[in-house]
C-alpha cells in the first residue's frame, strides 16, 4: 500500500491495519474494536500518505489529552518521514 513504509518508518503494519486502510480507500465504512495501544491510529493515517490523497485531511477526535499527544507525535513523525514536514 505505502511504498517503502518499513524502510521509511521501521514499522511493519499488521495485516488488519492494512485491510482497514484499504477499506477506507474504497470508501467502505469501518468499525475497529481493539485494545489500547493496538495501533488503531495507523489504518486511517496510511491512506493520507498516498500521493493521490495529497491535500486531503482527517479530523481526529480523541477523548484523552494523553492520547491526543501520542497521536500528534505519531502523525508528525510519519508526516516528516514522508513529506519533510508535518504539514501544519
Biopython code that builds the backbone (N, CA, C, O; Angstrom):
import numpy as np
from Bio.PDB.StructureBuilder import StructureBuilder

atoms = [
    (1, "UNK", "N", (0.822, -1.200, 0.000)),
    (1, "UNK", "CA", (0.000, 0.000, 0.000)),
    (1, "UNK", "C", (0.864, 1.261, 0.000)),
    (1, "UNK", "O", (0.738, 2.099, -0.893)),
    (2, "UNK", "N", (1.716, 1.394, 0.970)),
    (2, "UNK", "CA", (2.587, 2.560, 1.059)),
    (2, "UNK", "C", (3.996, 2.115, 0.682)),
    (2, "UNK", "O", (4.609, 1.316, 1.390)),
    (3, "UNK", "N", (4.510, 2.638, -0.442)),
    (3, "UNK", "CA", (5.858, 2.240, -0.845)),
    (3, "UNK", "C", (6.880, 2.596, 0.234)),
    (3, "UNK", "O", (6.876, 3.707, 0.763)),
    (4, "UNK", "N", (7.737, 1.663, 0.546)),
    (4, "UNK", "CA", (8.836, 1.889, 1.487)),
    (4, "UNK", "C", (8.386, 2.216, 2.907)),
    (4, "UNK", "O", (9.124, 2.878, 3.637)),
    (5, "UNK", "N", (7.210, 1.778, 3.319)),
    (5, "UNK", "CA", (6.739, 2.064, 4.681)),
    (5, "UNK", "C", (7.738, 1.546, 5.706)),
    (5, "UNK", "O", (8.127, 2.278, 6.616)),
    (6, "UNK", "N", (8.151, 0.309, 5.569)),
    (6, "UNK", "CA", (9.096, -0.297, 6.519)),
    (6, "UNK", "C", (10.428, 0.436, 6.485)),
    (6, "UNK", "O", (11.017, 0.697, 7.534)),
    (7, "UNK", "N", (10.910, 0.771, 5.291)),
    (7, "UNK", "CA", (12.196, 1.454, 5.154)),
    (7, "UNK", "C", (12.149, 2.845, 5.771)),
    (7, "UNK", "O", (13.077, 3.247, 6.472)),
    (8, "UNK", "N", (11.085, 3.569, 5.516)),
    (8, "UNK", "CA", (10.990, 4.956, 5.983)),
    (8, "UNK", "C", (10.687, 5.065, 7.469)),
    (8, "UNK", "O", (11.166, 5.988, 8.128)),
    (9, "UNK", "N", (9.908, 4.148, 8.003)),
    (9, "UNK", "CA", (9.432, 4.301, 9.382)),
    (9, "UNK", "C", (9.903, 3.209, 10.328)),
    (9, "UNK", "O", (9.713, 3.323, 11.539)),
    (10, "UNK", "N", (10.518, 2.148, 9.800)),
    (10, "UNK", "CA", (10.886, 0.979, 10.598)),
    (10, "UNK", "C", (9.656, 0.376, 11.282)),
    (10, "UNK", "O", (9.744, -0.143, 12.394)),
    (11, "UNK", "N", (8.518, 0.452, 10.605)),
    (11, "UNK", "CA", (7.251, -0.040, 11.150)),
    (11, "UNK", "C", (6.637, -1.047, 10.188)),
    (11, "UNK", "O", (6.492, -0.771, 8.997)),
    (12, "UNK", "N", (6.284, -2.196, 10.703)),
    (12, "UNK", "CA", (5.560, -3.201, 9.927)),
    (12, "UNK", "C", (4.100, -3.151, 10.339)),
    (12, "UNK", "O", (3.764, -3.486, 11.475)),
    (13, "UNK", "N", (3.239, -2.742, 9.440)),
    (13, "UNK", "CA", (1.807, -2.692, 9.743)),
    (13, "UNK", "C", (1.259, -4.111, 9.850)),
    (13, "UNK", "O", (1.674, -5.007, 9.114)),
    (14, "UNK", "N", (0.332, -4.299, 10.766)),
    (14, "UNK", "CA", (-0.352, -5.583, 10.908)),
    (14, "UNK", "C", (-1.305, -5.761, 9.725)),
    (14, "UNK", "O", (-1.804, -4.775, 9.184)),
    (15, "UNK", "N", (-1.559, -6.991, 9.323)),
    (15, "UNK", "CA", (-2.484, -7.223, 8.202)),
    (15, "UNK", "C", (-3.851, -6.571, 8.396)),
    (15, "UNK", "O", (-4.424, -6.056, 7.435)),
    (16, "UNK", "N", (-4.385, -6.583, 9.618)),
    (16, "UNK", "CA", (-5.700, -5.974, 9.837)),
    (16, "UNK", "C", (-5.641, -4.464, 9.639)),
    (16, "UNK", "O", (-6.623, -3.864, 9.201)),
    (17, "UNK", "N", (-4.500, -3.834, 9.956)),
    (17, "UNK", "CA", (-4.367, -2.396, 9.744)),
    (17, "UNK", "C", (-4.395, -2.076, 8.254)),
    (17, "UNK", "O", (-5.020, -1.102, 7.835)),
    (18, "UNK", "N", (-3.721, -2.892, 7.461)),
    (18, "UNK", "CA", (-3.720, -2.692, 6.012)),
    (18, "UNK", "C", (-5.102, -2.956, 5.422)),
    (18, "UNK", "O", (-5.523, -2.269, 4.491)),
    (19, "UNK", "N", (-5.808, -3.950, 5.962)),
    (19, "UNK", "CA", (-7.172, -4.241, 5.494)),
    (19, "UNK", "C", (-8.099, -3.063, 5.753)),
    (19, "UNK", "O", (-8.888, -2.690, 4.885)),
    (20, "UNK", "N", (-8.008, -2.476, 6.945)),
    (20, "UNK", "CA", (-8.858, -1.328, 7.281)),
    (20, "UNK", "C", (-8.483, -0.129, 6.418)),
    (20, "UNK", "O", (-9.366, 0.566, 5.915)),
    (21, "UNK", "N", (-7.190, 0.124, 6.239)),
    (21, "UNK", "CA", (-6.750, 1.247, 5.408)),
    (21, "UNK", "C", (-7.252, 1.088, 3.975)),
    (21, "UNK", "O", (-7.695, 2.057, 3.358)),
    (22, "UNK", "N", (-7.181, -0.133, 3.450)),
    (22, "UNK", "CA", (-7.675, -0.383, 2.093)),
    (22, "UNK", "C", (-9.183, -0.156, 2.014)),
    (22, "UNK", "O", (-9.675, 0.430, 1.050)),
    (23, "UNK", "N", (-9.906, -0.614, 3.014)),
    (23, "UNK", "CA", (-11.358, -0.409, 3.035)),
    (23, "UNK", "C", (-11.689, 1.080, 3.051)),
    (23, "UNK", "O", (-12.619, 1.519, 2.374)),
    (24, "UNK", "N", (-10.935, 1.855, 3.820)),
    (24, "UNK", "CA", (-11.169, 3.302, 3.861)),
    (24, "UNK", "C", (-10.907, 3.939, 2.502)),
    (24, "UNK", "O", (-11.644, 4.831, 2.082)),
    (25, "UNK", "N", (-9.863, 3.487, 1.813)),
    (25, "UNK", "CA", (-9.581, 3.997, 0.470)),
    (25, "UNK", "C", (-10.715, 3.685, -0.497)),
    (25, "UNK", "O", (-10.981, 4.448, -1.427)),
    (26, "UNK", "N", (-11.376, 2.563, -0.270)),
    (26, "UNK", "CA", (-12.503, 2.155, -1.116)),
    (26, "UNK", "C", (-13.825, 2.762, -0.637)),
    (26, "UNK", "O", (-14.891, 2.446, -1.166)),
    (27, "UNK", "N", (-13.740, 3.635, 0.369)),
    (27, "UNK", "CA", (-14.900, 4.330, 0.941)),
    (27, "UNK", "C", (-15.901, 3.377, 1.590)),
    (27, "UNK", "O", (-17.112, 3.595, 1.549)),
    (28, "UNK", "N", (-15.363, 2.321, 2.188)),
    (28, "UNK", "CA", (-16.186, 1.371, 2.936)),
    (28, "UNK", "C", (-16.195, 1.817, 4.396)),
    (28, "UNK", "O", (-15.137, 2.067, 4.975)),
    (29, "UNK", "N", (-17.379, 1.917, 4.990)),
    (29, "UNK", "CA", (-17.469, 2.261, 6.405)),
    (29, "UNK", "C", (-16.794, 1.177, 7.228)),
    (29, "UNK", "O", (-16.929, -0.011, 6.934)),
    (30, "UNK", "N", (-16.066, 1.589, 8.262)),
    (30, "UNK", "CA", (-15.319, 0.635, 9.074)),
    (30, "UNK", "C", (-15.579, 0.877, 10.554)),
    (30, "UNK", "O", (-15.773, 2.012, 10.989)),
    (31, "UNK", "N", (-15.580, -0.185, 11.298)),
    (31, "UNK", "CA", (-15.640, -0.135, 12.752)),
    (31, "UNK", "C", (-14.513, -1.020, 13.251)),
    (31, "UNK", "O", (-14.465, -2.212, 12.947)),
    (32, "UNK", "N", (-13.606, -0.432, 14.019)),
    (32, "UNK", "CA", (-12.473, -1.181, 14.552)),
    (32, "UNK", "C", (-12.597, -1.204, 16.067)),
    (32, "UNK", "O", (-12.683, -0.159, 16.712)),
    (33, "UNK", "N", (-12.605, -2.390, 16.615)),
    (33, "UNK", "CA", (-12.626, -2.560, 18.065)),
    (33, "UNK", "C", (-11.333, -3.269, 18.437)),
    (33, "UNK", "O", (-11.126, -4.432, 18.090)),
    (34, "UNK", "N", (-10.475, -2.564, 19.140)),
    (34, "UNK", "CA", (-9.179, -3.127, 19.514)),
    (34, "UNK", "C", (-8.721, -2.459, 20.802)),
    (34, "UNK", "O", (-9.166, -1.362, 21.139)),
    (35, "UNK", "N", (-7.850, -3.116, 21.498)),
    (35, "UNK", "CA", (-7.384, -2.626, 22.790)),
    (35, "UNK", "C", (-6.489, -1.406, 22.692)),
    (35, "UNK", "O", (-6.036, -1.022, 21.614)),
    (36, "UNK", "N", (-6.249, -0.809, 23.846)),
    (36, "UNK", "CA", (-5.368, 0.342, 23.949)),
    (36, "UNK", "C", (-3.971, -0.032, 23.464)),
    (36, "UNK", "O", (-3.421, -1.067, 23.842)),
    (37, "UNK", "N", (-3.414, 0.823, 22.628)),
    (37, "UNK", "CA", (-2.062, 0.607, 22.144)),
    (37, "UNK", "C", (-1.932, -0.430, 21.043)),
    (37, "UNK", "O", (-0.823, -0.851, 20.715)),
    (38, "UNK", "N", (-3.053, -0.846, 20.469)),
    (38, "UNK", "CA", (-3.010, -1.893, 19.446)),
    (38, "UNK", "C", (-2.739, -1.356, 18.046)),
    (38, "UNK", "O", (-2.480, -2.133, 17.126)),
    (39, "UNK", "N", (-2.796, -0.034, 17.873)),
    (39, "UNK", "CA", (-2.478, 0.543, 16.571)),
    (39, "UNK", "C", (-3.673, 0.989, 15.760)),
    (39, "UNK", "O", (-3.654, 0.901, 14.532)),
    (40, "UNK", "N", (-4.716, 1.467, 16.424)),
    (40, "UNK", "CA", (-5.927, 1.889, 15.705)),
    (40, "UNK", "C", (-5.705, 3.168, 14.901)),
    (40, "UNK", "O", (-6.433, 3.412, 13.938)),
    (41, "UNK", "N", (-4.736, 3.978, 15.263)),
    (41, "UNK", "CA", (-4.464, 5.222, 14.537)),
    (41, "UNK", "C", (-3.899, 4.941, 13.149)),
    (41, "UNK", "O", (-4.212, 5.658, 12.199)),
    (42, "UNK", "N", (-3.091, 3.931, 13.023)),
    (42, "UNK", "CA", (-2.392, 3.628, 11.771)),
    (42, "UNK", "C", (-3.312, 3.459, 10.566)),
    (42, "UNK", "O", (-3.015, 4.025, 9.513)),
    (43, "UNK", "N", (-4.420, 2.707, 10.661)),
    (43, "UNK", "CA", (-5.231, 2.484, 9.454)),
    (43, "UNK", "C", (-5.789, 3.751, 8.808)),
    (43, "UNK", "O", (-5.879, 3.816, 7.582)),
    (44, "UNK", "N", (-6.163, 4.756, 9.594)),
    (44, "UNK", "CA", (-6.684, 5.961, 8.944)),
    (44, "UNK", "C", (-5.575, 6.920, 8.563)),
    (44, "UNK", "O", (-5.795, 7.845, 7.781)),
    (45, "UNK", "N", (-4.392, 6.711, 9.104)),
    (45, "UNK", "CA", (-3.260, 7.555, 8.746)),
    (45, "UNK", "C", (-2.622, 7.114, 7.429)),
    (45, "UNK", "O", (-2.202, 7.958, 6.637)),
    (46, "UNK", "N", (-2.545, 5.825, 7.189)),
    (46, "UNK", "CA", (-1.880, 5.309, 5.981)),
    (46, "UNK", "C", (-2.451, 5.871, 4.679)),
    (46, "UNK", "O", (-1.671, 6.287, 3.823)),
    (47, "UNK", "N", (-3.777, 5.902, 4.486)),
    (47, "UNK", "CA", (-4.291, 6.445, 3.220)),
    (47, "UNK", "C", (-3.902, 7.904, 2.977)),
    (47, "UNK", "O", (-3.772, 8.326, 1.828)),
    (48, "UNK", "N", (-3.718, 8.673, 4.045)),
    (48, "UNK", "CA", (-3.350, 10.079, 3.880)),
    (48, "UNK", "C", (-1.932, 10.245, 3.345)),
    (48, "UNK", "O", (-1.580, 11.316, 2.851)),
    (49, "UNK", "N", (-1.116, 9.199, 3.438)),
    (49, "UNK", "CA", (0.267, 9.275, 2.968)),
    (49, "UNK", "C", (0.404, 9.036, 1.473)),
    (49, "UNK", "O", (1.459, 9.301, 0.898)),
    (50, "UNK", "N", (-0.640, 8.543, 0.843)),
    (50, "UNK", "CA", (-0.590, 8.275, -0.593)),
    (50, "UNK", "C", (-0.605, 9.575, -1.385)),
    (50, "UNK", "O", (-1.323, 10.511, -1.033)),
    (51, "UNK", "N", (0.181, 9.636, -2.449)),
    (51, "UNK", "CA", (0.282, 10.862, -3.243)),
    (51, "UNK", "C", (-1.060, 11.309, -3.797)),
    (51, "UNK", "O", (-1.327, 12.509, -3.866)),
    (52, "UNK", "N", (-1.919, 10.360, -4.196)),
    (52, "UNK", "CA", (-3.208, 10.759, -4.764)),
    (52, "UNK", "C", (-4.129, 11.389, -3.717)),
    (52, "UNK", "O", (-5.162, 11.958, -4.069)),
    (53, "UNK", "N", (-3.769, 11.293, -2.451)),
    (53, "UNK", "CA", (-4.560, 11.916, -1.391)),
    (53, "UNK", "C", (-3.926, 13.206, -0.884)),
    (53, "UNK", "O", (-4.351, 13.749, 0.136)),
    (54, "UNK", "N", (-2.913, 13.698, -1.590)),
    (54, "UNK", "CA", (-2.251, 14.941, -1.181)),
    (54, "UNK", "C", (-3.279, 16.066, -1.104)),
    (54, "UNK", "O", (-4.073, 16.263, -2.024)),
    (55, "UNK", "N", (-3.251, 16.786, -0.013)),
    (55, "UNK", "CA", (-4.186, 17.886, 0.188)),
    (55, "UNK", "C", (-5.444, 17.479, 0.936)),
    (55, "UNK", "O", (-6.222, 18.342, 1.341)),
    (56, "UNK", "N", (-5.657, 16.196, 1.127)),
    (56, "UNK", "CA", (-6.811, 15.744, 1.901)),
    (56, "UNK", "C", (-6.421, 15.702, 3.370)),
    (56, "UNK", "O", (-5.237, 15.715, 3.706)),
    (57, "UNK", "N", (-7.402, 15.653, 4.229)),
    (57, "UNK", "CA", (-7.116, 15.665, 5.659)),
    (57, "UNK", "C", (-8.078, 14.749, 6.396)),
    (57, "UNK", "O", (-9.081, 14.292, 5.849)),
    (58, "UNK", "N", (-7.745, 14.499, 7.640)),
    (58, "UNK", "CA", (-8.611, 13.715, 8.522)),
    (58, "UNK", "C", (-8.850, 14.527, 9.783)),
    (58, "UNK", "O", (-7.941, 15.188, 10.284)),
    (59, "UNK", "N", (-10.048, 14.478, 10.286)),
    (59, "UNK", "CA", (-10.387, 15.099, 11.561)),
    (59, "UNK", "C", (-10.373, 13.994, 12.603)),
    (59, "UNK", "O", (-11.133, 13.030, 12.508)),
    (60, "UNK", "N", (-9.510, 14.136, 13.589)),
    (60, "UNK", "CA", (-9.350, 13.116, 14.618)),
    (60, "UNK", "C", (-9.885, 13.671, 15.932)),
    (60, "UNK", "O", (-9.443, 14.722, 16.395)),
    (61, "UNK", "N", (-10.822, 12.973, 16.519)),
    (61, "UNK", "CA", (-11.396, 13.369, 17.803)),
    (61, "UNK", "C", (-10.944, 12.346, 18.836)),
    (61, "UNK", "O", (-11.226, 11.155, 18.706)),
    (62, "UNK", "N", (-10.244, 12.816, 19.859)),
    (62, "UNK", "CA", (-9.726, 11.924, 20.899)),
    (62, "UNK", "C", (-10.237, 12.379, 22.259)),
    (62, "UNK", "O", (-10.226, 13.574, 22.553)),
    (63, "UNK", "N", (-10.682, 11.445, 23.089)),
    (63, "UNK", "CA", (-11.249, 11.819, 24.379)),
    (63, "UNK", "C", (-10.215, 12.130, 25.460)),
    (63, "UNK", "O", (-10.566, 12.727, 26.478)),
    (64, "UNK", "N", (-8.972, 11.750, 25.273)),
    (64, "UNK", "CA", (-7.959, 11.919, 26.313)),
    (64, "UNK", "C", (-6.797, 12.767, 25.813)),
    (64, "UNK", "O", (-6.333, 12.593, 24.686)),
    (65, "UNK", "N", (-6.328, 13.689, 26.656)),
    (65, "UNK", "CA", (-5.196, 14.533, 26.273)),
    (65, "UNK", "C", (-3.949, 13.699, 26.007)),
    (65, "UNK", "O", (-3.186, 14.009, 25.092)),
    (66, "UNK", "N", (-3.732, 12.654, 26.787)),
    (66, "UNK", "CA", (-2.548, 11.816, 26.571)),
    (66, "UNK", "C", (-2.618, 11.111, 25.217)),
    (66, "UNK", "O", (-1.600, 10.968, 24.540)),
    (67, "UNK", "N", (-3.798, 10.674, 24.822)),
    (67, "UNK", "CA", (-3.974, 10.039, 23.516)),
    (67, "UNK", "C", (-3.779, 11.065, 22.402)),
    (67, "UNK", "O", (-3.175, 10.759, 21.374)),
    (68, "UNK", "N", (-4.283, 12.264, 22.600)),
    (68, "UNK", "CA", (-4.096, 13.325, 21.610)),
    (68, "UNK", "C", (-2.611, 13.610, 21.408)),
    (68, "UNK", "O", (-2.147, 13.746, 20.276)),
    (69, "UNK", "N", (-1.874, 13.700, 22.508)),
    (69, "UNK", "CA", (-0.439, 13.987, 22.422)),
    (69, "UNK", "C", (0.294, 12.875, 21.677)),
    (69, "UNK", "O", (1.177, 13.154, 20.866)),
    (70, "UNK", "N", (-0.062, 11.625, 21.941)),
    (70, "UNK", "CA", (0.575, 10.495, 21.258)),
    (70, "UNK", "C", (0.241, 10.498, 19.772)),
    (70, "UNK", "O", (1.108, 10.218, 18.944)),
    (71, "UNK", "N", (-1.000, 10.810, 19.425)),
    (71, "UNK", "CA", (-1.389, 10.852, 18.017)),
    (71, "UNK", "C", (-0.681, 11.984, 17.285)),
    (71, "UNK", "O", (-0.246, 11.801, 16.149)),
    (72, "UNK", "N", (-0.559, 13.138, 17.907)),
    (72, "UNK", "CA", (0.166, 14.255, 17.293)),
    (72, "UNK", "C", (1.624, 13.863, 17.067)),
    (72, "UNK", "O", (2.190, 14.155, 16.013)),
    (73, "UNK", "N", (2.232, 13.205, 18.049)),
    (73, "UNK", "CA", (3.623, 12.770, 17.917)),
    (73, "UNK", "C", (3.770, 11.789, 16.754)),
    (73, "UNK", "O", (4.670, 11.930, 15.927)),
    (74, "UNK", "N", (2.891, 10.805, 16.695)),
    (74, "UNK", "CA", (2.951, 9.790, 15.640)),
    (74, "UNK", "C", (2.723, 10.404, 14.262)),
    (74, "UNK", "O", (3.475, 10.136, 13.325)),
    (75, "UNK", "N", (1.700, 11.214, 14.144)),
    (75, "UNK", "CA", (1.371, 11.827, 12.857)),
    (75, "UNK", "C", (2.479, 12.779, 12.411)),
    (75, "UNK", "O", (2.831, 12.810, 11.232)),
    (76, "UNK", "N", (3.026, 13.548, 13.336)),
    (76, "UNK", "CA", (4.120, 14.463, 12.995)),
    (76, "UNK", "C", (5.342, 13.698, 12.516)),
    (76, "UNK", "O", (5.980, 14.089, 11.539)),
    (77, "UNK", "N", (5.671, 12.601, 13.207)),
    (77, "UNK", "CA", (6.836, 11.806, 12.829)),
    (77, "UNK", "C", (6.655, 11.194, 11.445)),
    (77, "UNK", "O", (7.544, 11.292, 10.599)),
    (78, "UNK", "N", (5.518, 10.571, 11.218)),
    (78, "UNK", "CA", (5.290, 9.916, 9.932)),
    (78, "UNK", "C", (5.193, 10.945, 8.811)),
    (78, "UNK", "O", (5.711, 10.717, 7.717)),
    (79, "UNK", "N", (4.536, 12.074, 9.070)),
    (79, "UNK", "CA", (4.444, 13.128, 8.053)),
    (79, "UNK", "C", (5.824, 13.645, 7.686)),
    (79, "UNK", "O", (6.119, 13.875, 6.513)),
    (80, "UNK", "N", (6.661, 13.825, 8.684)),
    (80, "UNK", "CA", (8.014, 14.306, 8.419)),
    (80, "UNK", "C", (8.802, 13.290, 7.597)),
    (80, "UNK", "O", (9.510, 13.662, 6.662)),
    (81, "UNK", "N", (8.680, 12.010, 7.945)),
    (81, "UNK", "CA", (9.421, 10.971, 7.219)),
    (81, "UNK", "C", (8.999, 10.880, 5.757)),
    (81, "UNK", "O", (9.816, 10.555, 4.895)),
    (82, "UNK", "N", (7.726, 11.165, 5.472)),
    (82, "UNK", "CA", (7.234, 11.056, 4.104)),
    (82, "UNK", "C", (7.289, 12.374, 3.347)),
    (82, "UNK", "O", (7.524, 12.379, 2.138)),
    (83, "UNK", "N", (7.076, 13.490, 4.034)),
    (83, "UNK", "CA", (6.927, 14.771, 3.345)),
    (83, "UNK", "C", (7.985, 15.804, 3.706)),
    (83, "UNK", "O", (8.093, 16.829, 3.033)),
    (84, "UNK", "N", (8.757, 15.561, 4.740)),
    (84, "UNK", "CA", (9.735, 16.541, 5.181)),
    (84, "UNK", "C", (9.167, 17.577, 6.119)),
    (84, "UNK", "O", (9.904, 18.431, 6.612)),
    (85, "UNK", "N", (7.852, 17.522, 6.380)),
    (85, "UNK", "CA", (7.223, 18.429, 7.339)),
    (85, "UNK", "C", (5.940, 17.793, 7.838)),
    (85, "UNK", "O", (5.447, 16.817, 7.272)),
    (86, "UNK", "N", (5.410, 18.362, 8.908)),
    (86, "UNK", "CA", (4.155, 17.848, 9.461)),
    (86, "UNK", "C", (2.953, 18.417, 8.732)),
    (86, "UNK", "O", (1.842, 17.916, 8.903)),
    (87, "UNK", "N", (3.142, 19.444, 7.931)),
    (87, "UNK", "CA", (2.046, 19.982, 7.128)),
    (87, "UNK", "C", (1.132, 20.946, 7.855)),
    (87, "UNK", "O", (0.064, 21.286, 7.346)),
    (88, "UNK", "N", (1.534, 21.396, 9.042)),
    (88, "UNK", "CA", (0.744, 22.428, 9.722)),
    (88, "UNK", "C", (1.631, 23.451, 10.337)),
    (88, "UNK", "O", (1.145, 24.400, 10.953)),
]
sb = StructureBuilder()
sb.init_structure("model")
sb.init_model(0)
sb.init_chain("A")
sb.init_seg("    ")
for serial, (resi, resn, name, xyz) in enumerate(atoms, 1):
    if name == "N":
        sb.init_residue(resn, " ", resi, " ")
    sb.init_atom(name, np.array(xyz, "f"), 0.0, 1.0, " ", f" {name:<3s}", serial, name[0])
structure = sb.get_structure()
